[in-house]
């Protein structure tokens, strides 16, 4: 391989590296029941530890959890099921009753157990 073809091959490889698309992660908006700032810390840590979760944000006024996730590692249904399993409603999925009872001391004090 002569010098010119080597430089051309090197340029092509660098061009390929620098022009790769950056991963774009979808953002899932999940309507939940009442959440407070105390819940934000615990719930946020729990969700982020799940495989494929990149970021979690909360909108307290609208009672929405925004989850940025890697769709190659998890999916929206799995995220909703996890949130419901730890005691919070997740869109159409109702929270696990036993887990919700543990959360009653926090921000569920005036919410009836059965909806």
Secondary structure, 3 states (H helix, E strand, C coil): CCHHHHHHHHHHHHHHHHCCCCCCCEEEEEECCCCCHHHHHHHHHHHHCCCCEEEEEEECCCCEEEEEECCCCCCHHHHHHHHHHCCCCECCECCCHHHHHHHCCCCCCCCCCCC
